[in-house]
Amino acid sequence: MKLDNQMKWVPEEDAALVACIVDLYNVGTYNADMGFKASYLNELERMLEKVLPHAMLKAKPKLESRIRTLKRDWTIVYDMLSGKDNSGFGW
């Protein structure tokens, strides 16, 4: 169910978000054992503000929700292509 106040992400925003996450990981300041430290969302918000100044992408709930959605979608594709539960699908 989609609420009226939910924003629609455009491909430019998704690309900027993924690029900023990769940059954040490569810098290493916010890296933890199995992901990022708790404060990474605020830094990610600052990074995106520089790249997309008028998008107004706030750490909570917008970035947090979009990252969760991207993880879910990526997991589905990864599982299909890696052979886990793919029912014979492959390249």
C-alpha positions in Angstrom: 0.0 0.0 0.0 1.4 3.3 -1.0 0.7 6.4 1.0 0.2 9.8 -0.6 3.1 11.3 1.3 5.6 8.7 0.0 8.1 10.0 -2.5 8.9 8.3 -5.8 12.6 7.7 -6.3 13.9 8.6 -9.8 16.9 6.7 -11.4 19.2 9.8 -10.9 18.6 9.6 -7.1 19.1 5.9 -7.0 22.4 6.2 -8.9 23.6 9.0 -6.6 22.6 7.0 -3.5 24.5 3.9 -4.7 27.5 6.0 -5.7 27.6 7.7 -2.3 27.3 4.4 -0.5 30.3 3.0 -2.5 32.3 6.2 -1.7 31.4 5.9 2.0 32.5 2.3 2.0 35.8 3.1 0.2 36.7 5.9 2.6 36.3 3.3 5.4 35.5 5.7 8.2 32.0 4.3 8.8 32.8 0.6 8.0 31.9 -2.0 10.6 32.3 -5.8 10.6 29.1 -6.6 8.7 28.1 -3.2 7.2 28.3 0.3 8.4 28.4 2.0 11.8 25.1 3.5 13.1 26.1 7.1 12.2 26.6 6.4 8.5 23.1 7.6 7.5 23.8 11.2 8.6 27.0 11.2 6.6 25.2 9.7 3.6 22.6 12.5 3.9 25.3 15.1 3.8 27.0 13.5 0.8 23.7 13.4 -1.1 22.9 17.0 -0.3 26.1 18.0 -2.1 25.2 15.8 -5.2 21.5 16.5 -5.3 21.0 19.8 -3.4 17.2 20.1 -4.0 16.2 16.5 -3.5 15.8 16.9 0.3 16.6 13.2 1.0 16.6 12.8 4.8 18.3 10.0 6.6 15.2 8.9 8.4 12.9 7.7 7.0 13.7 8.2 3.3 17.3 6.9 3.0 16.8 4.2 5.5 13.7 2.9 3.6 15.3 3.2 0.2 18.4 1.3 1.3 16.2 -1.5 2.7 14.3 -1.7 -0.6 17.5 -1.8 -2.7 18.9 -4.6 -0.4 15.7 -6.6 -0.8 15.7 -6.2 -4.6 19.4 -6.9 -4.9 19.1 -10.1 -2.8 16.4 -11.4 -5.1 18.5 -10.9 -8.2 21.7 -12.2 -6.6 20.0 -15.4 -5.4 18.6 -16.0 -8.9 22.0 -15.5 -10.6 24.1 -17.3 -7.9 22.1 -20.5 -8.2 20.4 -20.4 -4.8 16.7 -21.4 -5.2 16.8 -20.5 -8.9 14.7 -23.5 -10.2 17.1 -23.9 -13.1 17.2 -20.3 -14.1 20.6 -19.0 -15.2 22.7 -17.5 -17.9 
